[in-house]
Amino acid sequence: MNATPAHAFATRAVHAGRDDLAALGVHAAPIDLSTTYPAVDCVAEAARIEEFAAGMQPEGSPIYARLHNPTVARFESALAELEGAEAAVAFASGMAAMSACLLAVAAAGKRHIVAVRPLYGGSDHLLGAGLLGTEVTWADPKGVAAEIRPDTGLVIVESPANPTLTELDLAALAADCGQVPLLVDNTFATPVLQRPITRGASVVLHSATKFLGGHGDVLGGVVACGEEFARGLRQVRVATGGLLHPLAGYLLLRGLATLPVRVRAAQAGAHELALRLKDHPKVAAVHYPGFAVDRPGQMDGGGALVAFEVDGDAHKVVAAVGLITPAVSLGSVDTLIQHPASLTHRVVGAADREAGGIGENLLRVSVGLEDVEDLWADLSGALDRA
């Protein structure tokens, strides 16, 4: 029996993108690594080439791997189902996905972007540098409506935000956007804890490298949205060659099956570590969404990341951990710690970093699936030694 919307989320995560496997006579999703496909009927293929270039997804042969891949398409349909979107479009990285969103609205004559800080450092840099011909206005969450112009193509937010874990009222923001699409980077929450489309967002972006993949071994990005916006993204992808590799598509589809279990388990560990960090004498402040008193319709729980400010030299804490890996990225089965001001947000100007709460004493931990007692022994020991 195929999974349906009536089934629980965990059930759909296992079966999404796989409903036809029994009919195919296989149990694991096939991987199509072809770069080109036979094209015997040139006239018919010519018409289909035009459809691909227009952002459509015609039935039949993909013709060429830059246009379409069946394995990637499985992951896209699965992610769209879990986010409650009409469609999803996958890219070679999260930044490729963000770039495609900007290029798609710019191609439609909407070059102005309204964005709320903090964002992932790469997204902040891409917007601020204007590398793709866009113009950005940075706004306070409650001031978004006042900054929207006739040429505004997107309002971009991240909730919880990277790296401060600040949550935003997505429903209120969506109302303030009016007819302008609200893009929510949902990388930190995943559809397990938050589905922005149910709160009025039009576009949901993931760095699929993180929780969706979940094992630190695959790079990718994906955008869940309506079919009309998806066509614009596919046009950009066809023209620029940003398609996700099929092996990555296979790994990401496999990752979705365990996503609910991994995220819930990591969240439980993060909550416990956050509680203990609050009581540690070397910790000046802990930022964890689960501690917030007023959380209007946000994540289901506090998530699997913890940010905290140390009373002392944060670099020494990073250098002192042993079990925890000092590294960028997040959402893996193992726990990672990093210093945002030096790494993920180094490309953001110092003044803007400070204004966004990304100070030199801030650390961010992505909690994995290790035993929480082992993690605490490592982290508290590092704090004590530093």
C-alpha positions in Angstrom: 0.0 0.0 0.0 1.3 3.4 -0.9 1.7 6.1 1.7 -0.9 8.9 1.7 -1.3 12.3 3.4 -3.5 10.5 5.9 -0.4 8.5 7.2 1.9 9.9 9.9 4.8 12.0 8.9 7.3 9.3 9.8 5.5 6.8 7.6 5.5 9.2 4.7 9.2 10.0 5.2 10.0 6.3 4.7 7.8 5.8 1.6 7.9 9.2 -0.2 9.6 8.9 -3.6 9.4 5.1 -3.4 5.7 4.3 -4.0 6.4 2.7 -7.4 9.3 0.4 -6.4 7.2 -2.7 -5.8 5.7 -2.4 -9.3 9.2 -2.1 -10.7 10.2 -5.2 -8.9 12.9 -3.6 -6.8 13.2 -2.7 -3.1 15.8 0.1 -3.2 15.5 3.1 -5.5 17.5 2.7 -8.7 20.4 5.1 -9.5 20.5 6.4 -13.1 24.0 7.6 -13.8 23.5 8.2 -17.5 24.8 11.5 -18.9 23.0 11.1 -22.3 20.0 9.1 -23.5 19.1 7.6 -27.0 17.1 10.2 -29.1 15.8 8.3 -32.1 12.8 10.6 -33.0 14.6 13.9 -33.5 11.4 15.9 -34.2 9.7 14.7 -30.9 12.9 15.3 -29.0 13.2 18.8 -30.3 9.8 19.6 -28.9 10.8 18.1 -25.6 14.0 20.1 -25.5 11.9 23.3 -25.7 9.7 22.1 -22.9 12.8 21.4 -20.7 14.2 24.8 -21.5 10.8 26.4 -20.4 11.1 24.7 -17.0 8.6 21.9 -17.7 9.2 18.2 -16.9 7.9 16.3 -20.0 7.5 12.5 -19.8 9.9 10.2 -21.4 13.7 10.3 -22.0 15.7 13.0 -20.1 17.7 13.4 -23.3 20.7 14.8 -21.4 21.6 14.7 -17.7 21.7 18.5 -17.3 18.0 18.7 -18.2 16.6 16.0 -15.9 17.5 12.9 -13.9 15.0 10.3 -12.7 16.9 9.6 -9.4 17.0 13.3 -8.5 13.3 13.5 -9.4 12.5 10.9 -6.8 14.2 13.0 -4.1 12.4 16.1 -5.4 9.0 14.5 -5.2 9.6 13.1 -1.8 10.8 16.4 -0.3 7.9 18.3 -1.9 5.5 15.8 -0.2 7.1 16.2 3.2 7.1 20.1 3.0 3.6 20.1 1.7 4.6 21.8 -1.6 3.5 21.3 -5.2 7.0 20.8 -6.4 10.7 20.8 -5.4 13.8 21.5 -7.5 17.2 20.1 -6.4 20.6 21.7 -7.0 24.2 20.8 -6.5 24.4 22.8 -3.2 22.4 25.0 -0.9 24.1 28.1 -2.3 23.3 27.0 -5.9 19.7 26.7 -4.8 19.7 30.2 -3.3 21.4 31.6 -6.4 18.8 30.0 -8.6 16.0 31.7 -6.5 17.6 35.1 -7.0 18.2 34.6 -10.7 14.7 33.4 -11.3 13.1 36.5 -9.7 15.6 38.8 -11.4 14.8 37.2 -14.8 11.1 38.2 -14.1 12.2 41.8 -13.5 12.2 41.6 -9.7 15.8 42.5 -8.7 15.0 43.9 -5.3 15.2 41.6 -2.2 14.2 42.2 1.4 16.1 40.1 3.9 16.2 39.7 7.6 19.5 39.1 9.4 21.0 36.9 10.6 21.2 34.5 7.7 23.8 31.9 6.8 27.0 33.7 6.0 27.1 32.6 2.4 23.6 33.8 1.8 24.4 37.1 3.5 27.5 37.6 1.3 25.7 36.7 -1.9 22.9 39.2 -1.2 25.2 42.0 0.1 27.7 41.7 -2.7 25.1 41.9 -5.4 27.0 39.3 -7.4 23.8 38.2 -9.3 22.6 41.7 -10.0 20.2 41.9 -7.1 19.8 44.7 -4.6 19.1 43.9 -1.0 17.4 45.9 1.8 18.1 44.5 5.3 15.0 44.9 7.5 13.9 44.3 11.0 11.2 41.5 11.1 8.5 43.9 12.0 9.7 46.4 9.3 9.5 44.1 6.3 6.2 45.5 4.9 7.6 49.0 4.8 10.6 47.9 2.7 8.6 46.2 -0.1 8.7 47.9 -3.5 7.1 47.2 -6.8 10.3 45.5 -8.0 10.7 43.3 -4.8 11.0 39.7 -5.9 11.5 37.9 -2.6 11.5 38.4 1.2 14.2 36.1 2.6 14.4 34.9 6.2 15.9 32.0 8.1 14.2 30.6 11.1 15.7 29.4 13.4 18.5 31.7 12.3 22.1 30.8 11.7 23.9 30.9 14.1 21.9 32.7 16.9 18.9 30.3 16.6 16.5 33.3 16.6 12.9 32.2 15.6 10.6 34.4 13.6 6.8 34.6 13.4 6.5 33.2 9.9 2.7 33.6 9.7 3.0 37.3 10.6 5.9 37.8 8.1 3.9 36.1 5.3 1.0 38.4 6.0 3.4 41.4 5.8 4.8 40.2 2.5 1.4 40.5 0.7 1.9 39.3 -2.9 5.7 39.0 -2.6 6.9 35.5 -2.0 8.3 34.7 1.4 11.4 32.4 1.2 12.2 30.6 4.4 15.5 28.8 4.9 14.3 25.7 6.8 17.6 24.0 7.0 17.8 24.0 10.8 14.3 22.9 11.5 13.6 20.5 8.7 10.0 19.5 7.8 10.1 17.3 10.9 9.9 20.3 13.2 8.5 23.0 10.9 6.7 23.3 7.6 6.8 27.0 6.6 4.3 26.6 3.7 1.6 25.8 6.3 2.3 29.2 7.8 2.1 31.2 4.6 5.5 30.9 3.1 5.8 30.5 -0.7 9.3 29.1 -1.0 11.2 26.8 1.3 15.0 26.3 0.9 17.2 23.6 2.4 20.9 23.1 2.4 20.3 19.4 1.9 23.9 18.8 2.9 22.8 19.1 6.5 19.9 17.2 8.1 18.3 15.9 4.9 21.5 14.0 4.1 22.4 13.5 7.7 25.7 11.8 7.4 28.2 14.4 6.3 28.8 12.7 3.0 26.6 14.4 0.4 26.4 18.0 -0.9 23.1 19.4 -2.2 20.4 22.0 -2.0 16.6 21.9 -2.7 13.8 24.4 -3.0 10.2 23.4 -2.3 7.6 25.7 -3.8 4.6 26.1 -6.1 4.8 24.7 -9.7 5.0 28.2 -11.2 8.1 29.2 -9.2 9.6 25.7 -9.8 9.5 26.3 -13.6 11.6 29.4 -13.2 14.0 27.5 -11.1 14.3 24.7 -13.6 14.9 27.2 -16.4 17.9 28.5 -14.4 19.1 25.0 -13.6 18.9 23.9 -17.3 20.8 27.0 -18.4 23.5 27.0 -15.7 24.0 23.3 -15.2 23.3 23.3 -11.4 21.5 19.9 -11.3 22.1 17.7 -8.3 24.3 14.7 -9.1 22.2 11.5 -9.2 24.3 9.7 -6.6 23.6 12.6 -4.3 19.9 12.4 -5.1 19.9 8.7 -4.1 21.7 9.4 -0.8 19.4 12.3 0.0 16.3 10.2 -0.7 17.7 7.5 1.6 18.4 10.2 4.2 14.7 11.2 4.3 13.7 7.8 5.5 15.5 8.2 8.8 15.1 12.0 9.1 12.3 12.0 11.7 14.2 9.6 14.0 17.5 11.4 13.6 16.1 14.9 14.2 14.0 13.9 17.2 17.0 12.1 18.8 19.4 14.9 18.2 16.9 17.4 19.5 16.6 15.5 22.8 20.4 15.6 23.2 20.5 19.3 22.3 17.9 20.1 24.9 19.8 18.3 27.6 23.1 20.0 26.7 21.4 23.4 26.6 20.1 22.8 30.1 23.5 21.9 31.4 25.3 24.7 29.6 23.0 27.2 31.4 24.4 26.1 34.7 28.1 26.0 33.7 30.1 28.8 35.3 32.2 29.4 32.1 29.0 30.0 30.0 27.7 33.6 29.8 24.5 32.9 27.8 22.8 30.0 26.1 20.7 30.5 22.9 18.2 27.6 22.4 14.7 28.0 20.9 13.2 25.6 23.4 13.9 28.0 26.2 11.9 30.9 24.7 8.7 31.8 26.5 6.8 33.3 23.6 7.0 31.2 20.5 4.0 31.9 18.3 3.5 28.9 16.1 7.2 28.0 15.5 9.2 24.8 15.7 7.9 21.7 17.4 10.6 21.7 20.0 13.9 23.4 20.3 15.8 21.8 17.5 19.1 20.0 17.4 21.5 23.1 17.6 22.7 25.0 20.6 24.5 28.4 20.5 26.2 29.7 23.6 28.5 32.5 24.6 31.5 31.7 26.7 33.0 33.8 29.5 36.5 33.7 28.1 38.3 32.7 24.9 35.9 30.7 22.6 38.8 29.6 20.4 40.3 27.7 23.3 37.1 25.8 23.9 37.0 24.6 20.2 40.7 23.5 20.5 40.0 21.6 23.7 37.2 19.2 22.6 38.1 15.6 21.8 35.0 13.6 21.0 33.2 16.5 19.3 34.5 17.5 15.9 35.6 21.2 15.4 34.1 21.8 11.9 31.6 23.8 9.9 28.3 22.3 8.7 25.6 20.7 10.8 22.9 18.1 10.9 25.2 15.1 10.8 25.0 11.9 13.0 28.1 13.2 14.8 28.4 16.3 16.9 30.1 19.4 15.5 31.3 22.7 17.1 32.3 25.8 15.3 33.1 29.5 15.9 30.8 31.4 13.5 32.6 34.7 13.5 35.7 32.9 12.2 34.1 30.5 9.8 30.5 30.5 8.5 30.0 34.2 9.0 33.5 35.5 8.3 32.4 36.9 4.9 29.9 39.1 6.8 31.2 42.5 7.8 32.3 42.8 11.4 29.8 45.5 12.3 27.0 43.5 10.8 28.1 40.4 12.6 28.1 42.2 15.9 24.7 43.8 15.2 23.3 40.3 14.6 24.6 38.9 17.8 27.5 37.0 16.2 30.2 38.0 18.6 33.7 36.6 19.2 32.6 34.6 22.2 29.7 32.8 20.4 30.0 29.1 19.6 27.5 26.9 17.8 27.1 23.2 18.4 25.2 20.8 16.1 24.3 17.9 18.3 24.5 14.4 16.8 23.4 11.0 18.0 26.1 10.2 20.5 25.2 9.5 24.1 24.6 12.8 25.8 26.7 11.9 28.9 29.7 11.4 26.6 29.0 14.7 24.8 28.7 16.6 28.1 31.9 15.1 29.5 33.7 16.3 26.4 32.1 19.8 26.2 32.2 20.6 29.9 35.8 19.4 30.1 36.7 21.7 27.2 35.1 24.6 29.0 36.9 23.8 32.2 40.3 23.5 30.5 39.8 26.7 28.4 
